[in-house]
Amino acid sequence: MADEQRTSQDGSGAATAERTAETLTVTDNRTGESYELEVTDGTVRALDLRQIKASEDDFGLMTYDPAFTNTASCRSAITYIDGDAGILQHRGYPIEQLCEHSSYLEVAYLLVFGELPTAAQLERWVFDVTHHTFVHEDIKHLLEAFRYDAHPMGMLLSGVGALSTFYPDAKQIDDPEERYMAAIRLIAKVPTLAAFAYRHNLGLPYVYPDNELNYAENFLSMMFKKTEFKYHPDERLAKALDVLFILHADHEQNCSTNAVRSVGSSHVDPYSAVAAGVAALYGPLHGGANEAVLKMLRRIESTENIPAFLEGVKNREERLMGFGHRVYRNYDPRARIIKKNVDEVLEATGDNPLLDIAVELEKRALDDEFFTSRKLYPNVDFYSGLIYEALRIPTDMFTVIFAIPRTSGWVAQWMELNEDGDQKIARPRQIYTGERDREYVPIAERSGPEKITGPPARRPKLVRRGA
């Protein structure tokens, strides 16, 4: 790389120093030509590679990067992660400090607006969120139409998408007031939709929001209120849930955030863009890891079985869930924070034998060079599932709980996307690997197997209906 200085004259004739950009010199061995590419923030622009051509009619060089493992798709000032050092910061504030001193709604404000709020700003923000938690009765009727055993994530996905039809003015994405109201409504209403989905699965009547409760308390009330006149959540449980919400609020350009940005780049309304994030989170590779941890701990059964289980992992006969991360090559800082909250939760709910297995499993794995040399440390999912289970939340709801706080991150990312002058509608390139220039063959002249290959056709079941 070159990093040079050159001087120029300004209008007054005084000499000023201009620092040229760092550059990367690339030699194309196909042609012998050399090219100088500008390096900014440790990256080269992919479009700069288009000038590298093997011939005049060549399209130009492209990069091939499935799953964006080494491609920056945007510039963002929201979340900073240093995976090697185990650092997570929102707008420059360490996650540890935010969990200790802030509430989830304060962190949501920070993500969306870039600064911690003043007392007056936070009071207005909390008031606005609190007083927009109700959903239209027609949304309730929509959710009631689902089967009794519908997955709550599918219900949440439909509910969030449906919000776009109730607030059509949200399509005015350049209107600051509409954008603010969309942020408020999404952060306020997603917990209500989530709680309604939970109650629907149990066949229980939906519980409306209680404006006298804080964000986490209100969600617990909508989930668990029965016949009591006023639901009073245990403060320890509400605090632990609020911390979990902070930890899940945003996590840089993960799968669901990328989905929100990609869909949002079409200038669709924010409700539809966030629905794309919910859909991405629905996938078990993204939002279902903590459920897999609980299944693993139950399969281990007792601390005595841990050595044999770890040997099975080494022999690739078992999978160690909740360890390792695509980004972190150190102990996930969120896991450290959650671990501190587990004891308080279990103090309120009672002991969970799975915790003993989890603690001993972590200890043995971190004492084993096989795992530490591979940078396999506990991640946020290792302990979060234990807290959800202690709160009596069924495993189908785990990903829904994940989506509630992540909504603020999705909203912040969507807003940042729309203020970024570099962004265009997402449209990745491809490497075409199929046939070309084929001649159409009339159906009478085509050859092939007589039967369609695939699974055998199933005979329709006869359903007997009652008289």
C-alpha positions as CSV (number, residue, x, y, z in Angstrom):
1,M,0.0,0.0,0.0
2,A,1.1,3.5,-0.6
3,D,0.4,6.5,1.7
4,E,1.7,9.6,0.2
5,Q,1.7,13.4,0.8
6,R,1.4,16.0,-1.9
7,T,1.1,19.8,-1.7
8,S,-1.2,22.1,-3.5
9,Q,-2.0,25.8,-3.6
10,D,-5.2,27.1,-2.2
11,G,-6.8,30.3,-3.5
12,S,-4.5,32.5,-1.4
13,G,-1.3,30.9,-2.6
14,A,-0.6,29.2,0.8
15,A,0.7,25.7,0.7
16,T,-1.7,23.0,2.1
17,A,-1.0,19.4,2.6
18,E,-3.5,16.9,1.1
19,R,-3.3,13.3,2.3
20,T,-4.0,10.9,-0.6
21,A,-5.9,7.8,0.1
22,E,-4.2,4.5,0.8
23,T,-4.1,2.3,-2.3
24,L,-3.7,-1.3,-3.2
25,T,-1.9,-2.3,-6.4
26,V,-3.3,-5.3,-8.1
27,T,-1.7,-7.1,-11.1
28,D,-3.9,-9.1,-13.4
29,N,-1.7,-12.1,-14.4
30,R,-4.0,-12.8,-17.3
31,T,-3.1,-9.6,-19.0
32,G,-0.1,-8.3,-17.1
33,E,-2.0,-5.0,-16.4
34,S,-1.7,-3.4,-13.0
35,Y,-4.5,-1.4,-11.3
36,E,-4.5,0.9,-8.3
37,L,-7.5,0.6,-6.0
38,E,-8.3,3.0,-3.3
39,V,-8.5,1.6,0.3
40,T,-10.9,3.3,2.7
41,D,-11.6,2.0,6.2
42,G,-9.8,-1.2,5.3
43,T,-12.0,-1.9,2.3
44,V,-11.9,-1.6,-1.4
45,R,-15.1,-0.8,-3.4
46,A,-16.3,-3.8,-5.3
47,L,-17.2,-1.6,-8.3
48,D,-13.5,-0.6,-8.5
49,L,-12.8,-4.2,-9.5
50,R,-15.0,-3.7,-12.6
51,Q,-12.1,-1.9,-14.4
52,I,-10.1,-5.2,-14.3
53,K,-10.9,-6.9,-17.6
54,A,-9.4,-9.7,-19.6
55,S,-10.7,-8.1,-22.8
56,E,-12.6,-5.1,-24.1
57,D,-15.9,-6.9,-24.1
58,D,-15.3,-8.5,-20.6
59,F,-17.9,-7.5,-18.0
60,G,-15.2,-6.9,-15.5
61,L,-14.0,-8.6,-12.3
62,M,-16.6,-9.4,-9.6
63,T,-16.2,-10.8,-6.1
64,Y,-17.8,-14.1,-5.0
65,D,-18.8,-14.0,-1.4
66,P,-21.7,-16.4,-0.4
67,A,-23.4,-15.2,2.8
68,F,-21.3,-12.0,2.8
69,T,-18.6,-13.5,5.0
70,N,-16.1,-10.8,4.0
71,T,-18.2,-8.1,2.4
72,A,-19.3,-4.9,4.0
73,S,-22.8,-4.0,2.7
74,C,-23.1,-0.7,4.4
75,R,-21.6,2.0,6.7
76,S,-23.2,2.0,10.1
77,A,-22.7,4.0,13.3
78,I,-25.1,1.9,15.4
79,T,-23.4,-1.1,16.8
80,Y,-19.6,-1.9,17.0
81,I,-18.4,-5.4,17.6
82,D,-14.8,-6.6,18.1
83,G,-15.2,-10.3,18.0
84,D,-11.6,-11.1,18.9
85,A,-11.7,-8.9,22.0
86,G,-15.2,-9.8,23.0
87,I,-16.4,-6.1,22.7
88,L,-20.0,-5.0,22.0
89,Q,-20.9,-1.3,22.0
90,H,-24.1,0.5,21.0
91,R,-23.3,4.0,19.6
92,G,-20.0,3.8,21.4
93,Y,-21.4,2.8,24.8
94,P,-20.2,-0.6,26.2
95,I,-23.0,-3.2,26.6
96,E,-21.9,-3.8,30.2
97,Q,-22.6,-0.2,31.2
98,L,-25.9,-0.1,29.4
99,C,-27.2,-3.2,31.1
100,E,-26.1,-1.9,34.5
101,H,-27.4,1.7,34.2
102,S,-30.0,1.8,31.5
103,S,-33.5,0.5,30.8
104,Y,-34.4,-1.2,27.5
105,L,-36.4,1.8,26.3
106,E,-33.5,4.1,27.0
107,V,-31.3,1.9,24.9
108,A,-33.9,1.8,22.2
109,Y,-33.8,5.6,22.1
110,L,-30.0,5.5,21.9
111,L,-30.1,3.1,18.9
112,V,-32.7,5.1,17.0
113,F,-31.5,8.6,17.6
114,G,-27.7,8.1,18.3
115,E,-27.5,9.7,21.7
116,L,-28.6,8.9,25.2
117,P,-31.8,10.9,26.0
118,T,-32.1,13.8,28.4
119,A,-34.6,13.3,31.3
120,A,-37.3,15.2,29.3
121,Q,-36.6,13.3,26.1
122,L,-36.8,9.9,27.9
123,E,-40.0,10.8,29.6
124,R,-41.6,11.7,26.3
125,W,-40.2,8.6,24.6
126,V,-41.5,6.3,27.3
127,F,-44.9,8.0,27.3
128,D,-45.3,7.7,23.6
129,V,-44.3,4.0,23.5
130,T,-46.5,3.2,26.5
131,H,-49.5,4.9,25.0
132,H,-49.2,3.1,21.6
133,T,-49.1,-0.5,22.9
134,F,-52.8,-1.2,21.9
135,V,-53.4,-2.8,18.5
136,H,-56.5,-2.3,16.4
137,E,-59.3,-4.8,17.2
138,D,-59.1,-6.1,13.6
139,I,-55.5,-7.2,14.3
140,K,-56.9,-9.2,17.2
141,H,-59.5,-10.8,14.9
142,L,-56.7,-11.6,12.4
143,L,-54.8,-13.5,15.1
144,E,-57.9,-15.3,16.3
145,A,-58.3,-16.8,12.8
146,F,-55.1,-18.8,13.2
147,R,-55.2,-22.5,14.2
148,Y,-55.0,-23.3,17.9
149,D,-51.5,-24.8,17.3
150,A,-50.1,-22.1,15.0
151,H,-46.5,-21.3,15.6
152,P,-46.3,-17.9,17.4
153,M,-43.5,-16.7,15.1
154,G,-45.8,-17.2,12.1
155,M,-48.5,-15.2,13.9
156,L,-46.1,-12.4,14.8
157,L,-44.9,-12.3,11.2
158,S,-48.4,-11.9,10.0
159,G,-49.3,-9.4,12.6
160,V,-46.3,-7.1,11.9
161,G,-46.9,-7.3,8.2
162,A,-50.5,-6.4,8.7
163,L,-49.6,-3.2,10.5
164,S,-48.6,-1.7,7.2
165,T,-52.2,-1.8,6.1
166,F,-53.4,0.0,9.2
167,Y,-50.9,2.8,8.9
168,P,-50.7,3.5,5.1
169,D,-49.1,6.9,5.6
170,A,-46.0,5.1,6.8
171,K,-45.1,4.7,3.1
172,Q,-44.0,8.4,3.3
173,I,-40.6,7.3,4.5
174,D,-39.1,10.8,4.0
175,D,-41.5,12.3,6.4
176,P,-39.8,12.7,9.9
177,E,-43.1,12.5,11.8
178,E,-44.2,9.3,10.0
179,R,-40.8,7.7,10.6
180,Y,-41.0,8.6,14.3
181,M,-44.5,7.3,14.7
182,A,-43.5,4.0,12.9
183,A,-40.6,3.6,15.3
184,I,-42.9,4.2,18.3
185,R,-45.7,1.9,17.0
186,L,-43.3,-1.0,16.2
187,I,-41.5,-0.9,19.5
188,A,-44.8,-0.5,21.4
189,K,-47.0,-3.0,19.5
190,V,-44.6,-6.0,18.9
191,P,-44.8,-7.1,22.6
192,T,-48.6,-7.0,22.4
193,L,-48.7,-9.1,19.2
194,A,-46.2,-11.5,20.8
195,A,-48.3,-11.9,24.0
196,F,-51.5,-12.4,21.9
197,A,-49.8,-15.2,20.0
198,Y,-48.8,-16.8,23.3
199,R,-52.3,-16.6,24.7
200,H,-53.8,-17.9,21.5
201,N,-51.8,-21.1,21.7
202,L,-53.1,-21.7,25.2
203,G,-56.7,-20.9,24.3
204,L,-56.7,-18.1,26.8
205,P,-58.3,-14.7,26.3
206,Y,-56.0,-11.9,25.2
207,V,-54.8,-9.5,27.9
208,Y,-54.7,-5.8,26.9
209,P,-51.7,-3.6,27.8
210,D,-51.5,-2.0,31.2
211,N,-50.2,1.6,30.9
212,E,-49.3,1.7,34.5
213,L,-46.6,-1.0,34.1
214,N,-43.1,-0.5,32.5
215,Y,-42.1,-2.1,29.3
216,A,-41.0,-5.5,30.6
217,E,-43.7,-5.6,33.3
218,N,-46.4,-5.0,30.8
219,F,-45.2,-7.8,28.6
220,L,-45.2,-10.2,31.6
221,S,-48.7,-9.0,32.4
222,M,-50.1,-9.6,28.9
223,M,-48.5,-13.1,29.0
224,F,-49.5,-14.3,32.5
225,K,-52.4,-12.3,33.9
226,K,-55.3,-14.6,34.8
227,T,-58.2,-13.6,37.0
228,E,-56.5,-11.1,39.3
229,F,-57.6,-7.5,39.1
230,K,-54.0,-6.3,38.8
231,Y,-51.0,-8.3,37.8
232,H,-47.8,-7.5,39.7
233,P,-44.7,-9.1,38.2
234,D,-41.8,-10.0,40.4
235,E,-39.3,-7.1,40.2
236,R,-36.4,-9.5,39.8
237,L,-38.1,-11.2,36.8
238,A,-39.0,-7.9,35.1
239,K,-35.4,-6.6,35.6
240,A,-33.9,-9.8,34.2
241,L,-36.2,-9.6,31.2
242,D,-35.3,-5.9,30.6
243,V,-31.6,-6.8,30.6
244,L,-32.3,-9.6,28.1
245,F,-34.1,-7.0,26.0
246,I,-31.0,-4.8,26.1
247,L,-28.7,-7.6,25.1
248,H,-30.8,-8.6,22.1
249,A,-31.6,-5.0,20.9
250,D,-29.1,-5.0,18.0
251,H,-26.1,-7.0,16.9
252,E,-24.7,-5.4,13.7
253,Q,-25.4,-6.9,10.3
254,N,-26.8,-10.3,11.2
255,C,-29.2,-12.2,9.0
256,S,-32.4,-10.5,10.1
257,T,-30.9,-7.0,10.1
258,N,-29.5,-7.6,6.6
259,A,-33.0,-8.7,5.6
260,V,-34.5,-5.5,6.9
261,R,-32.0,-3.4,5.1
262,S,-32.3,-5.4,1.9
263,V,-36.1,-5.2,1.8
264,G,-36.0,-1.6,3.1
265,S,-33.8,-0.6,0.2
266,S,-36.8,-0.9,-2.1
267,H,-38.3,2.1,-0.1
268,V,-41.1,-0.1,1.3
269,D,-42.9,1.0,4.5
270,P,-41.0,0.2,7.7
271,Y,-43.6,-2.4,8.9
272,S,-43.0,-4.5,5.8
273,A,-39.3,-4.1,6.2
274,V,-39.4,-5.2,9.9
275,A,-41.7,-8.1,8.9
276,A,-38.8,-9.3,6.7
277,G,-36.6,-9.3,9.8
278,V,-39.1,-11.4,11.7
279,A,-39.2,-13.9,8.8
280,A,-35.4,-14.2,8.9
281,L,-35.3,-14.6,12.6
282,Y,-37.9,-17.4,12.3
283,G,-35.2,-19.6,10.8
284,P,-33.6,-22.1,13.3
285,L,-30.1,-21.1,12.3
286,H,-30.8,-17.5,13.5
287,G,-33.4,-17.3,16.3
288,G,-33.7,-20.9,17.6
289,A,-30.2,-21.5,19.1
290,N,-31.3,-21.1,22.8
291,E,-34.0,-23.8,22.3
292,A,-31.3,-26.1,21.0
293,V,-29.2,-25.5,24.1
294,L,-32.1,-26.6,26.4
295,K,-32.6,-29.8,24.3
296,M,-28.8,-30.5,24.6
297,L,-28.8,-30.0,28.4
298,R,-31.8,-32.3,28.8
299,R,-30.2,-34.9,26.7
300,I,-27.1,-34.8,29.0
301,E,-29.4,-35.4,32.0
302,S,-26.8,-35.0,34.7
303,T,-23.3,-33.6,35.4
304,E,-21.9,-37.1,35.6
305,N,-22.6,-37.5,31.8
306,I,-20.8,-34.4,30.8
307,P,-17.3,-36.0,30.2
308,A,-18.8,-38.6,27.9
309,F,-20.8,-35.9,26.1
310,L,-17.7,-33.7,25.5
311,E,-15.9,-36.8,24.1
312,G,-18.8,-37.3,21.8
313,V,-18.4,-33.6,20.6
314,K,-14.7,-34.2,19.9
315,N,-15.6,-37.3,17.9
316,R,-18.3,-35.4,16.0
317,E,-21.0,-37.6,17.4
318,E,-22.6,-34.7,19.4
319,R,-23.0,-31.0,18.9
320,L,-22.0,-28.4,21.5
321,M,-24.9,-25.9,21.3
322,G,-24.5,-22.4,22.7
323,F,-20.8,-22.3,22.2
324,G,-19.0,-20.3,19.5
325,H,-20.2,-17.5,17.3
326,R,-19.9,-16.3,13.7
327,V,-18.5,-13.0,15.0
328,Y,-17.0,-13.6,18.4
329,R,-13.7,-15.3,18.8
330,N,-13.8,-14.7,22.5
331,Y,-16.3,-15.0,25.3
332,D,-19.5,-13.4,24.1
333,P,-19.9,-10.3,26.4
334,R,-23.7,-10.8,26.5
335,A,-23.2,-14.3,27.9
336,R,-21.3,-12.9,30.9
337,I,-24.1,-10.5,31.7
338,I,-26.9,-13.1,31.3
339,K,-25.0,-15.5,33.6
340,K,-25.1,-12.9,36.4
341,N,-28.9,-12.6,36.0
342,V,-29.6,-16.3,36.1
343,D,-29.2,-16.7,39.9
344,E,-31.6,-13.8,40.6
345,V,-34.2,-15.3,38.3
346,L,-33.9,-18.7,39.9
347,E,-34.1,-17.2,43.3
348,A,-37.6,-15.9,42.3
349,T,-38.7,-19.0,40.4
350,G,-37.0,-21.9,42.1
351,D,-34.0,-24.0,41.2
352,N,-33.5,-25.5,37.7
353,P,-31.4,-28.7,37.6
354,L,-30.4,-27.7,34.0
355,L,-28.4,-24.8,35.4
356,D,-26.1,-27.1,37.3
357,I,-25.5,-29.0,34.1
358,A,-24.9,-25.8,32.2
359,V,-22.4,-24.4,34.7
360,E,-20.4,-27.6,34.9
361,L,-20.5,-28.0,31.1
362,E,-19.1,-24.5,30.6
363,K,-16.4,-25.1,33.3
364,R,-15.2,-28.4,31.7
365,A,-15.3,-27.0,28.1
366,L,-13.2,-23.9,29.1
367,D,-10.7,-26.1,30.8
368,D,-10.2,-28.2,27.7
369,E,-7.8,-27.0,25.0
370,F,-9.8,-28.7,22.3
371,F,-12.5,-26.1,22.7
372,T,-10.5,-23.1,23.7
373,S,-8.0,-23.5,20.8
374,R,-11.0,-23.4,18.5
375,K,-12.3,-20.2,20.2
376,L,-15.5,-22.1,21.4
377,Y,-16.7,-19.9,24.2
378,P,-20.3,-19.6,25.5
379,N,-22.5,-17.2,23.5
380,V,-25.7,-15.3,24.4
381,D,-27.9,-18.4,23.7
382,F,-26.2,-20.6,26.3
383,Y,-27.9,-19.1,29.3
384,S,-30.8,-17.1,27.9
385,G,-32.9,-20.2,27.3
386,L,-32.6,-21.0,31.0
387,I,-34.0,-17.7,32.0
388,Y,-36.9,-18.0,29.5
389,E,-37.7,-21.5,30.9
390,A,-37.6,-20.2,34.4
391,L,-40.1,-17.5,33.4
392,R,-42.4,-20.4,32.2
393,I,-42.1,-19.3,28.6
394,P,-42.5,-22.3,26.2
395,T,-39.7,-23.0,23.7
396,D,-41.9,-22.0,20.7
397,M,-41.9,-18.5,22.2
398,F,-38.2,-18.1,22.6
399,T,-37.6,-16.6,19.2
400,V,-40.7,-14.4,19.6
401,I,-39.1,-13.0,22.8
402,F,-35.9,-12.4,20.7
403,A,-37.9,-10.4,18.2
404,I,-39.4,-8.0,20.7
405,P,-36.1,-6.1,21.6
406,R,-34.5,-6.7,18.2
407,T,-37.4,-4.5,16.7
408,S,-35.6,-1.4,18.0
409,G,-32.4,-2.4,16.3
410,W,-34.3,-3.1,13.1
411,V,-36.0,0.3,13.2
412,A,-32.6,2.0,13.9
413,Q,-31.0,0.2,11.0
414,W,-34.0,1.0,8.7
415,M,-33.7,4.7,9.6
416,E,-30.0,4.7,9.0
417,L,-30.4,3.0,5.6
418,N,-32.8,5.7,4.4
419,E,-30.4,8.4,5.4
420,D,-27.4,6.8,3.6
421,G,-26.7,8.5,0.2
422,D,-24.6,5.5,-0.9
423,Q,-27.5,3.0,-0.7
424,K,-29.5,1.8,-3.7
425,I,-32.0,-0.9,-4.0
426,A,-30.3,-4.2,-3.1
427,R,-29.5,-6.3,-6.2
428,P,-26.6,-8.8,-5.8
429,R,-24.8,-10.2,-8.8
430,Q,-24.6,-13.9,-9.5
431,I,-22.3,-16.4,-11.2
432,Y,-24.5,-18.1,-13.8
433,T,-23.8,-21.9,-13.9
434,G,-26.7,-23.1,-16.1
435,E,-27.1,-24.0,-19.8
436,R,-27.1,-21.3,-22.5
437,D,-28.3,-20.9,-26.1
438,R,-30.6,-23.9,-26.1
439,E,-33.2,-24.5,-28.8
440,Y,-36.8,-25.0,-27.8
441,V,-37.9,-28.7,-28.3
442,P,-41.6,-29.4,-29.1
443,I,-43.2,-31.5,-26.4
444,A,-43.8,-34.4,-28.8
445,E,-40.1,-34.7,-29.5
446,R,-38.8,-34.6,-25.9
447,S,-37.4,-37.7,-24.3
448,G,-37.1,-38.5,-20.6
449,P,-38.4,-40.8,-17.9
450,E,-42.0,-41.9,-18.2
451,K,-42.7,-41.1,-14.6
452,I,-41.9,-38.0,-12.6
453,T,-39.1,-38.8,-10.1
454,G,-39.6,-37.9,-6.5
455,P,-41.5,-39.1,-3.5
456,P,-44.5,-41.4,-4.1
457,A,-47.8,-39.6,-4.2
458,R,-49.8,-39.9,-1.0
459,R,-53.3,-41.1,-1.0
460,P,-55.7,-38.6,0.4
461,K,-56.9,-39.4,3.9
462,L,-60.7,-40.0,4.3
463,V,-62.0,-37.7,7.0
464,R,-65.0,-38.9,8.8
465,R,-67.2,-36.1,10.1
466,G,-69.5,-36.4,13.0
467,A,-73.2,-36.7,12.3
